[in-house]
Amino acid sequence: MKTLRIILVTIFSLVTTSSYASMCTAHSSDDENKSSNKMSYSTPCEISDTVLMASSEEVCMSLKEKISNHDHD
């Protein structure tokens, strides 16, 4: 009876370990896809004496406009 219990626990452990390993593989491939979609922030954008980086001049102007509309000082 003890031998049967040990065999069942061993088989269950191996199945569980292989399922965790397959999930890790799936996550690593998702991380690779995310890194290929990175944006380039090359345009400096000064807002309220703070310099931020924006992807384009249009994005910078849009940020400035949104911040000025919400600025209550």
N, C-alpha and C positions, 0 to 999 in steps of 0.2 A: 504494500500500500504506500509506503514511504517512497519507494522507487518511482511509482507512477506519479506521485505528487511532484517529485523533483523533475521528472521529465516534462510534465505539463507546465511547470513554472519556467523551465528553460526554454521551451518552445514559445510560450507567451512573451518572454523577455526578448527573444530574437525577433519576433514579429513586431513588437513595439519599437525596438531599436531601428529596424529597417524602415518603419513608417516615419520616424523622426528624421532619419537620414534623407529620405526622399523629400520631406518638407524643406530641409535645409538647402538642398539642391535647387528647388524651385525658387526659394528666396534669393539665392545668389544670382540666378539668371535675371530676376526682376531688378536687382540692383544694377546689373550691367546695362539694362535698358534705360534706367533712369539717368545714368551718367552720360549716355549719348544724347540726351535731350537738354543738356544744360544751356542756359542762355548766357550771352556775353553782355556784361555790364561795363561799357567802355566810355559812357558819356557822364562827366561830372555834373552834378545838379545841386546847386546851393539853395537851401531853403532855410530861412531863419537862422543864418550864420552856421548852418550845418551842411557839410558837403556829403551828398549821397551819390551813389553810382546808379545810373539808369541805362536802359538798353538803347534808348534813342532820345533825341531832343524833344520829340512829341510826347513821350512818356514823362519827361521832366516837366514840361509845361502843364501837362494834365495833373501831375502831382502838386505842383505849385498852386494851380487853380483850386483843387479840392481842399488843400490845406488852408488857403486864404478864405474859402467859403465857410470853413469850420472854426476859424480863428476868432475868438470873442474878446480878445484883449484890446 
